[in-house]
Amino acid sequence: MKAKNTTLQDPAEKDPKDVLEELVGVFATKGWLNQTIRIKHRDRRYRIYCSEKEFFAYRINDNCGVSPGFPGWLVCIVTGDHIIDDAKMCAFPSAEPSTREWVRCIAEGDFEFI
C-alpha cells in the first residue's frame, strides 16, 4: 500500500507530544485510531496501535518454534512524555524501524496489511 509523499520533520527534533499528535492525525485520517492493525514492513510482521494517549509498534516473532510466552516484542512506543524505539532500548545496532521511520511508513502507506 503506497500513498503520496509527505514531508515529515525528524521526531528526534520534536517534542514527544508533537510526534504523538502527528501519529494520531495520520491514524484518525485513515480511520484506524484505537484499532490494532497487523502489517508487514521490510519483510517483518508487526502489530501497530495508536490512541490519543499512545502509539506502539510490536514486532511479531516469525519463529514458529518459540514458546507462546514469547510472541514478539515492543520496538517503538510514543506517549505524550516519551519516545522510545528499539535503537534506544538495544545496546546493539537495531534492524527495527526508528520512530522517524514509523511516522513515515504509516503516513506514506509503506507497508502491507496482513
DSSP file (Angstrom, degrees, kcal/mol; ACC not computed):
  #  RESIDUE AA STRUCTURE BP1 BP2  ACC     N-H-->O    O-->H-N    N-H-->O    O-->H-N    TCO  KAPPA ALPHA  PHI   PSI    X-CA   Y-CA   Z-CA
    1    1 A M              0   0    0      0, 0.0   110,-1.1     0, 0.0     2,-0.4   0.000 360.0 360.0 360.0 118.7    0.0    0.0    0.0
    2    2 A K        -     0   0    0    108,-0.2   107,-0.2     3,-0.0     2,-0.2  -0.942 360.0-178.7-121.8 142.7    1.6    3.3   -1.1
    3    3 A A        -     0   0    0    105,-3.0   105,-0.1    -2,-0.4     3,-0.1  -0.682  42.2 -60.1-126.8-177.5    0.3    6.8   -0.7
    4    4 A K        -     0   0    0     -2,-0.2     2,-0.3     1,-0.1    -1,-0.2  -0.224  59.6 -98.9 -66.0 156.8    1.6   10.2   -1.7
    5    5 A N        -     0   0    0     -3,-0.1     2,-0.3     2,-0.0    -1,-0.1  -0.571  41.6-171.1 -77.4 135.3    4.9   11.5   -0.4
    6    6 A T        -     0   0    0     -2,-0.3     2,-0.6    98,-0.1   102,-0.1  -0.936  25.0-118.9-126.8 152.6    4.8   13.9    2.6
    7    7 A T        -     0   0    0     -2,-0.3     2,-0.4     2,-0.0    -2,-0.0  -0.811  35.8-175.8 -91.6 122.3    7.4   16.0    4.3
    8    8 A L        -     0   0    0     -2,-0.6     2,-0.2    92,-0.0    96,-0.0  -0.944  22.9-126.5-122.0 139.9    7.9   15.0    7.9
    9    9 A Q        -     0   0    0     -2,-0.4     5,-0.1     1,-0.1    -2,-0.0  -0.593  41.5 -94.4 -80.5 144.9   10.2   16.5   10.5
   10   10 A D    >   -     0   0    0     -2,-0.2     3,-2.1     1,-0.2     4,-0.2  -0.418  28.6-139.8 -59.9 122.6   12.6   14.2   12.3
   11   11 A P  G >  S+     0   0    0      0, 0.0     3,-1.6     0, 0.0    -1,-0.2   0.771 100.0  68.5 -58.0 -25.5   10.9   13.1   15.5
   12   12 A A  G 3  S+     0   0    0      1,-0.3    -2,-0.1     4,-0.0    71,-0.0   0.766 100.8  48.9 -63.7 -22.6   14.2   13.4   17.3
   13   13 A E  G <  S+     0   0    0     -3,-2.1     2,-0.3     2,-0.1    -1,-0.3   0.411 105.9  74.9 -93.9   0.9   13.8   17.1   16.8
   14   14 A K  S <  S-     0   0    0     -3,-1.6     0, 0.0    -4,-0.2     0, 0.0  -0.765  87.0-102.1-117.1 158.1   10.3   17.2   18.1
   15   15 A D    >>  -     0   0    0     -2,-0.3     4,-1.9     1,-0.1     3,-0.6  -0.507  35.6-118.9 -69.9 142.7    8.6   17.1   21.4
   16   16 A P  H 3> S+     0   0    0      0, 0.0     4,-2.7     0, 0.0    65,-0.2   0.864 115.4  56.8 -53.0 -37.4    7.1   13.6   22.2
   17   17 A K  H 3> S+     0   0    0     63,-0.6     4,-2.4     1,-0.2     5,-0.1   0.897 106.5  49.0 -61.8 -40.1    3.6   15.2   22.4
   18   18 A D  H <> S+     0   0    0     -3,-0.6     4,-2.1     2,-0.2    -1,-0.2   0.888 110.9  49.5 -67.3 -39.7    4.0   16.6   18.9
   19   19 A V  H  X S+     0   0    0     -4,-1.9     4,-2.4     2,-0.2    -2,-0.2   0.927 111.8  48.8 -64.5 -44.5    5.1   13.2   17.5
   20   20 A L  H  X S+     0   0    0     -4,-2.7     4,-3.0    59,-0.3    -2,-0.2   0.920 110.1  51.4 -61.4 -43.4    2.1   11.6   19.1
   21   21 A E  H  X S+     0   0    0     -4,-2.4     4,-2.4     2,-0.2    -1,-0.2   0.884 109.4  50.8 -60.9 -38.3   -0.2   14.2   17.7
   22   22 A E  H  X S+     0   0    0     -4,-2.1     4,-2.1     2,-0.2    -1,-0.2   0.932 112.6  45.6 -64.8 -45.4    1.2   13.6   14.2
   23   23 A L  H  X S+     0   0    0     -4,-2.4     4,-2.8     2,-0.2     5,-0.2   0.917 111.8  51.8 -63.2 -43.4    0.6    9.9   14.6
   24   24 A V  H  X S+     0   0    0     -4,-3.0     4,-2.9     1,-0.2     5,-0.2   0.912 109.0  51.7 -59.3 -42.9   -2.9   10.4   16.0
   25   25 A G  H  X S+     0   0    0     -4,-2.4     4,-2.3    -5,-0.2    -1,-0.2   0.911 111.4  45.9 -60.9 -43.7   -3.7   12.6   13.0
   26   26 A V  H  X S+     0   0    0     -4,-2.1     4,-1.8     2,-0.2    -2,-0.2   0.944 115.8  45.5 -64.8 -48.1   -2.5   10.0   10.5
   27   27 A F  H  X>S+     0   0    0     -4,-2.8     5,-2.9     1,-0.2     6,-0.7   0.901 113.8  49.4 -63.2 -41.3   -4.4    7.2   12.2
   28   28 A A  H ><5S+     0   0    0     -4,-2.9     3,-0.9    -5,-0.2    -1,-0.2   0.918 109.1  52.1 -65.2 -43.0   -7.5    9.3   12.6
   29   29 A T  H 3<5S+     0   0    0     -4,-2.3    -1,-0.2     1,-0.3    -2,-0.2   0.866 113.1  44.9 -60.0 -37.1   -7.5   10.3    8.9
   30   30 A K  H 3<5S-     0   0    0     -4,-1.8    -1,-0.3    -5,-0.2    -2,-0.2   0.519 115.0-116.2 -86.3  -5.5   -7.2    6.7    7.9
   31   31 A G  T <<5S+     0   0    0     -3,-0.9    -3,-0.2    -4,-0.6    -2,-0.1   0.732  84.9 113.8  79.2  22.2   -9.9    5.6   10.3
   32   32 A W    > < +     0   0    0     -5,-2.9     3,-1.6    -6,-0.2    18,-0.4   0.399  31.9 132.6-106.8   1.2   -7.5    3.4   12.3
   33   33 A L  T 3  S+     0   0    0     -6,-0.7    18,-0.2     1,-0.3     3,-0.1  -0.297  80.0   9.8 -59.5 136.3   -7.5    5.3   15.6
   34   34 A N  T 3  S+     0   0    0     16,-3.4     2,-0.4     1,-0.2    -1,-0.3   0.723 107.3 113.0  65.0  26.2   -8.0    2.9   18.6
   35   35 A Q    <   -     0   0    0     -3,-1.6    15,-0.5    15,-0.4     2,-0.5  -0.981  65.6-131.6-126.1 140.0   -7.6   -0.1   16.4
   36   36 A T  E     -A   49   0A   0     -2,-0.4     2,-0.4    13,-0.2    13,-0.2  -0.785  28.7-167.5 -86.9 130.3   -4.8   -2.7   16.4
   37   37 A I  E     -A   48   0A   0     11,-2.8    11,-3.0    -2,-0.5     2,-0.5  -0.958  14.5-143.9-123.2 136.2   -3.6   -3.3   12.9
   38   38 A R  E     +A   47   0A   0     -2,-0.4    76,-2.2     9,-0.2     2,-0.3  -0.879  31.6 167.9-100.6 127.3   -1.3   -6.1   11.7
   39   39 A I  E     -AB  46 113A   0      7,-2.7     7,-2.7    -2,-0.5     2,-0.4  -0.861  33.6-134.0-133.8 166.3    1.1   -5.1    8.9
   40   40 A K  E     +AB  45 112A   0     72,-2.7    72,-2.0    -2,-0.3     2,-0.4  -0.996  29.2 169.1-121.8 125.8    4.2   -6.3    7.1
   41   41 A H  E >   -A   44   0A   0      3,-2.8     3,-1.3    -2,-0.4    70,-0.1  -0.996  69.6  -3.7-139.2 129.4    7.0   -3.8    6.6
   42   42 A R  T 3  S-     0   0    0     -2,-0.4    -1,-0.1     1,-0.3     3,-0.1   0.875 129.4 -59.1  55.2  40.1   10.5   -4.6    5.4
   43   43 A D  T 3  S+     0   0    0      1,-0.2     2,-0.4    -3,-0.0    -1,-0.3   0.703 117.4 110.4  62.4  22.4    9.6   -8.3    5.3
   44   44 A R  E <   -A   41   0A   0     -3,-1.3    -3,-2.8    17,-0.0     2,-0.3  -0.955  65.3-127.1-125.2 148.0    8.8   -8.3    9.0
   45   45 A R  E     +A   40   0A   0     15,-0.4    15,-2.5    -2,-0.4     2,-0.3  -0.743  31.3 173.8 -97.7 141.7    5.4   -8.5   10.7
   46   46 A Y  E     -AC  39  59A   0     -7,-2.7    -7,-2.7    -2,-0.3     2,-0.5  -0.966  29.9-140.6-140.6 154.0    4.1   -6.0   13.2
   47   47 A R  E     -AC  38  58A   0     11,-2.6    11,-3.1    -2,-0.3     2,-0.3  -0.984  29.0-171.6-108.0 129.3    1.1   -5.1   15.3
   48   48 A I  E     +AC  37  57A   0    -11,-3.0   -11,-2.8    -2,-0.5     2,-0.3  -0.923   7.2 177.8-122.6 151.3    0.7   -1.3   15.5
   49   49 A Y  E     -AC  36  56A   0      7,-2.1     7,-2.4    -2,-0.3     2,-0.4  -0.995   6.1-174.5-150.6 143.0   -1.8    0.7   17.6
   50   50 A C  E     + C   0  55A   0    -15,-0.5   -16,-3.4   -18,-0.4   -15,-0.4  -0.976  10.1 161.2-144.5 131.0   -2.5    4.3   18.1
   51   51 A S        -     0   0    0      3,-3.0     3,-0.1    -2,-0.4   -27,-0.1  -0.723  59.3 -90.1-126.8-178.3   -4.8    6.1   20.5
   52   52 A E  S    S+     0   0    0     -2,-0.2     3,-0.1     1,-0.2   -28,-0.1   0.626 127.9  43.8 -70.5 -10.0   -4.8    9.7   21.7
   53   53 A K  S    S+     0   0    0      1,-0.3    27,-0.6    26,-0.1     2,-0.3   0.676 121.5   4.2-105.8 -23.3   -2.6    8.6   24.6
   54   54 A E  E     - D   0  79A   0     25,-0.2    -3,-3.0    -3,-0.1     2,-0.4  -0.999  44.7-153.2-161.3 156.1   -0.1    6.3   22.9
   55   55 A F  E     +CD  50  78A   0     23,-2.2    23,-2.5    -2,-0.3     2,-0.3  -0.989  23.1 177.4-126.3 140.4    1.4    4.7   19.8
   56   56 A F  E     -CD  49  77A   0     -7,-2.4    -7,-2.1    -2,-0.4     2,-0.4  -0.999  20.6-158.5-143.3 149.9    3.1    1.3   19.8
   57   57 A A  E     -CD  48  76A   0     19,-2.2    18,-3.0    -2,-0.3    19,-1.4  -0.997  15.0-167.0-121.6 126.5    4.7   -1.0   17.3
   58   58 A Y  E     -CD  47  74A   0    -11,-3.1   -11,-2.6    -2,-0.4     2,-0.4  -0.964  16.0-136.3-120.1 117.7    5.1   -4.6   18.3
   59   59 A R  E     -CD  46  73A   0     14,-3.0    14,-1.8    -2,-0.5     2,-0.5  -0.600  17.0-138.2 -75.9 128.1    7.3   -7.0   16.3
   60   60 A I  E     - D   0  72A   0    -15,-2.5   -15,-0.4    -2,-0.4     2,-0.4  -0.769  21.0-120.2 -88.1 126.7    5.6  -10.3   15.8
   61   61 A N        -     0   0    0     10,-3.0     5,-0.1    -2,-0.5    -1,-0.0  -0.521  20.0-163.8 -70.4 123.4    8.1  -13.2   16.2
   62   62 A D        +     0   0    0     -2,-0.4     2,-0.8   -17,-0.1    -1,-0.2   0.546  59.6 104.2 -85.0  -8.1    8.3  -15.2   13.0
   63   63 A N    >   -     0   0    0      1,-0.2     3,-1.3     2,-0.1    -2,-0.1  -0.653  54.7-164.6 -79.9 109.1    9.9  -18.2   14.6
   64   64 A C  T 3  S+     0   0    0     -2,-0.8    -1,-0.2     1,-0.3    -2,-0.0   0.667  80.8  66.6 -68.9 -15.9    7.2  -20.8   15.0
   65   65 A G  T 3  S+     0   0    0      2,-0.0    -1,-0.3    -3,-0.0     2,-0.1   0.396  77.5 106.0 -88.4   3.9    9.3  -22.9   17.5
   66   66 A V  S <  S-     0   0    0     -3,-1.3    -5,-0.0     1,-0.1     0, 0.0  -0.458  80.5 -93.2 -85.0 158.1    9.2  -20.3   20.3
   67   67 A S    >   -     0   0    0      1,-0.1     3,-2.4    -2,-0.1    -1,-0.1  -0.302  33.9-114.7 -62.2 148.3    7.2  -20.6   23.4
   68   68 A P  T 3  S+     0   0    0      0, 0.0    -1,-0.1     0, 0.0    -2,-0.1   0.711 115.0  68.8 -58.8 -18.8    3.7  -19.0   23.4
   69   69 A G  T 3  S+     0   0    0      1,-0.2     3,-0.1     2,-0.1    -2,-0.1   0.561  97.2  53.6 -75.0  -7.6    5.1  -16.7   26.1
   70   70 A F    <   +     0   0    0     -3,-2.4    -1,-0.2     1,-0.1    -4,-0.1  -0.469  59.9 142.7-125.0  61.0    7.4  -15.1   23.5
   71   71 A P  S    S-     0   0    0      0, 0.0   -10,-3.0     0, 0.0     2,-0.3   0.655  73.0 -55.5 -77.2 -13.3    5.1  -14.0   20.7
   72   72 A G  E     -D   60   0A   0    -12,-0.3     2,-0.3    -3,-0.1   -12,-0.2  -0.984  53.1-107.3 166.7-164.1    7.1  -10.8   20.0
   73   73 A W  E     -D   59   0A   0    -14,-1.8   -14,-3.0    -2,-0.3     2,-0.2  -0.993  30.4 -96.0-156.8 154.9    8.4   -7.6   21.5
   74   74 A L  E     +D   58   0A   0     -2,-0.3   -16,-0.2   -16,-0.3     3,-0.1  -0.548  33.6 172.9 -73.2 135.9    7.8   -3.8   21.5
   75   75 A V  E     +     0   0A   0    -18,-3.0    11,-2.5     1,-0.3     2,-0.3   0.516  66.7  21.6-119.3 -13.2   10.0   -1.9   19.1
   76   76 A C  E     +DE  57  85A   0    -19,-1.4   -19,-2.2     9,-0.3     2,-0.4  -0.931  55.6 177.9-158.7 132.8    8.6    1.6   19.4
   77   77 A I  E     -DE  56  84A   0      7,-3.2     7,-2.9    -2,-0.3     2,-0.4  -0.998   4.0-177.2-135.3 130.6    6.5    3.4   22.0
   78   78 A V  E     +DE  55  83A   0    -23,-2.5   -23,-2.2    -2,-0.4     2,-0.2  -0.990  11.6 160.4-129.6 124.1    5.4    7.1   21.8
   79   79 A T  E     -D   54   0A   0      3,-2.9   -59,-0.3    -2,-0.4   -25,-0.2  -0.715  58.2 -91.3-124.2 179.9    3.4    8.8   24.5
   80   80 A G  S    S+     0   0    0    -27,-0.6   -63,-0.6    -2,-0.2   -62,-0.1   0.697 127.4  33.5 -65.8 -17.8    2.9   12.5   25.3
   81   81 A D  S    S+     0   0    0    -65,-0.2     2,-0.3     1,-0.2    -1,-0.2   0.661 119.9  35.5-109.6 -22.8    6.0   12.3   27.6
   82   82 A H        -     0   0    0    -66,-0.1    -3,-2.9   -67,-0.1     2,-0.4  -0.962  45.5-162.0-140.9 149.4    8.4    9.8   25.9
   83   83 A I  E     +E   78   0A   0     -2,-0.3     2,-0.4    -5,-0.2    -5,-0.2  -0.988  23.4 170.5-125.3 120.5    9.6    8.4   22.7
   84   84 A I  E     +E   77   0A   0     -7,-2.9    -7,-3.2    -2,-0.4     2,-0.3  -0.985   2.0 171.2-132.3 121.8   11.3    5.0   23.0
   85   85 A D  E >>  -E   76   0A   0     -2,-0.4     3,-1.5    -9,-0.2     4,-1.4  -0.821  48.9 -96.3-124.7 171.6   12.3    3.0   20.0
   86   86 A D  H 3> S+     0   0    0    -11,-2.5     4,-1.8    11,-0.4     3,-0.1   0.823 120.3  60.6 -56.0 -36.3   14.4   -0.2   19.6
   87   87 A A  H 34 S+     0   0    0      1,-0.2    -1,-0.3   -12,-0.2    11,-0.1   0.836 109.5  43.1 -61.4 -32.1   17.5    1.7   18.8
   88   88 A K  H <4 S+     0   0    0     -3,-1.5    -1,-0.2     1,-0.2    -2,-0.2   0.726 116.6  47.1 -84.6 -23.1   17.3    3.4   22.2
   89   89 A M  H  < S+     0   0    0     -4,-1.4     2,-0.4   -14,-0.1    -2,-0.2   0.653 103.6  70.9 -91.0 -16.8   16.4    0.2   24.0
   90   90 A C     <  -     0   0    0     -4,-1.8     4,-0.1    -5,-0.2    -5,-0.0  -0.822  64.3-150.9-110.1 138.9   19.1   -2.0   22.5
   91   91 A A  S    S+     0   0    0     -2,-0.4    -1,-0.1     2,-0.1    -4,-0.1   0.662  84.9  62.4 -77.5 -15.9   22.9   -1.9   23.1
   92   92 A F  S    S-     0   0    0      1,-0.1    -2,-0.1     0, 0.0     2,-0.1  -0.659 107.5 -77.4-105.6 161.8   23.5   -3.2   19.5
   93   93 A P        -     0   0    0      0, 0.0     2,-0.3     0, 0.0    -1,-0.1  -0.381  55.1-129.7 -57.7 133.2   22.6   -1.6   16.2
   94   94 A S        -     0   0    0     -4,-0.1    -7,-0.1     1,-0.1     4,-0.1  -0.663  20.1-163.0 -92.5 140.3   18.9   -2.1   15.7
   95   95 A A        +     0   0    0     -2,-0.3    -1,-0.1     2,-0.1     3,-0.1   0.443  66.7  99.9 -93.0  -3.3   17.3   -3.6   12.5
   96   96 A E  S    S-     0   0    0      1,-0.1    -9,-0.1   -21,-0.0    -2,-0.1  -0.492  87.0 -92.1 -83.1 152.4   13.9   -2.2   13.6
   97   97 A P        -     0   0    0      0, 0.0   -11,-0.4     0, 0.0   -10,-0.2  -0.317  40.4-125.2 -60.7 143.8   12.5    1.0   12.2
   98   98 A S     >  -     0   0    0    -13,-0.1     4,-2.2   -12,-0.1     5,-0.2  -0.270  31.5 -97.7 -77.0 173.1   13.2    4.2   14.1
   99   99 A T  H  > S+     0   0    0      1,-0.2     4,-2.3     2,-0.2     5,-0.2   0.917 127.8  52.8 -59.1 -43.1   10.4    6.4   15.3
  100  100 A R  H  > S+     0   0    0      1,-0.2     4,-2.2     2,-0.2    -1,-0.2   0.908 108.7  49.8 -58.8 -42.4   11.0    8.7   12.3
  101  101 A E  H  > S+     0   0    0      2,-0.2     4,-3.2     1,-0.2    -1,-0.2   0.869 108.4  53.2 -66.4 -36.8   10.7    5.6   10.0
  102  102 A W  H  X S+     0   0    0     -4,-2.2     4,-2.4     2,-0.2     5,-0.3   0.926 109.3  48.3 -63.6 -43.9    7.4    4.6   11.7
  103  103 A V  H  X S+     0   0    0     -4,-2.3     4,-2.4     2,-0.2     5,-0.2   0.945 116.6  43.0 -60.6 -47.5    5.9    8.0   11.2
  104  104 A R  H  X S+     0   0    0     -4,-2.2     4,-2.7     2,-0.2     6,-0.3   0.935 112.9  52.2 -63.3 -48.2    7.0    8.0    7.5
  105  105 A C  H  X>S+     0   0    0     -4,-3.2     5,-2.2     1,-0.2     4,-0.8   0.909 115.4  40.0 -55.7 -47.3    5.9    4.4    6.9
  106  106 A I  H  <5S+     0   0    0     -4,-2.4     3,-0.3     3,-0.2    -1,-0.2   0.916 116.0  49.4 -73.0 -43.7    2.4    4.9    8.3
  107  107 A A  H  <5S+     0   0    0     -4,-2.4    -2,-0.2    -5,-0.3    -1,-0.2   0.884 119.3  38.4 -63.0 -38.3    1.9    8.3    6.7
  108  108 A E  H  <5S-     0   0    0     -4,-2.7  -105,-3.0    -5,-0.2    -1,-0.2   0.529 107.7-121.1 -91.9  -6.6    3.0    7.1    3.3
  109  109 A G  T  <5 +     0   0    0     -4,-0.8     2,-1.8    -3,-0.3    -3,-0.2   0.843  50.6 163.0  71.0  32.4    1.4    3.7    3.5
  110  110 A D      < +     0   0    0     -5,-2.2     2,-0.3    -6,-0.3    -1,-0.2  -0.415  50.9  60.9 -84.8  61.9    4.8    1.9    3.0
  111  111 A F  S    S-     0   0    0     -2,-1.8     2,-0.4  -110,-1.1   -70,-0.2  -0.955  75.0-118.4-166.0 173.9    3.5   -1.5    4.3
  112  112 A E  E     -B   40   0A   0    -72,-2.0   -72,-2.7    -2,-0.3     2,-0.2  -0.980  27.8-115.8-127.2 146.1    1.0   -4.2    3.5
  113  113 A F  E      B   39   0A   0     -2,-0.4   -74,-0.3   -74,-0.2   -76,-0.0  -0.513 360.0 360.0 -74.1 144.5   -1.9   -5.4    5.7
  114  114 A I              0   0    0    -76,-2.2   -75,-0.2    -2,-0.2    -1,-0.1   0.330 360.0 360.0-125.4 360.0   -1.7   -9.0    6.9
